[in-house]
């Protein structure tokens, strides 16, 4: 009940725990965009799912807010833009097109 009341006061209050409602996420992304900022999501275990122990460790550590690097200092996994521009979406779709003869 308190969560519903708080969400009515502020669109940025998450629905439960670390899960954010779609409307809260979009409202926050709109604010970032107005300030010329972008949000990214970090997926550390991409490319490491064949080793369950490592995959789990990457997920646990990243969920605590850590960024994981390899021995060369490169970021492990993938970083993805949360909200793509129309140009970025078009480029992504074009990359999947195949020529049919």
Secondary structure, 3 states (H helix, E strand, C coil): CHHHHHHHHCCCCCCECCECCHHHHHHHHHHHHHCCCCCEEEECCCCCCCCHHHHHHHHHHHHCCCCCECCCCCECCEEEECCCCHHHHHHHHHHHCCCCC
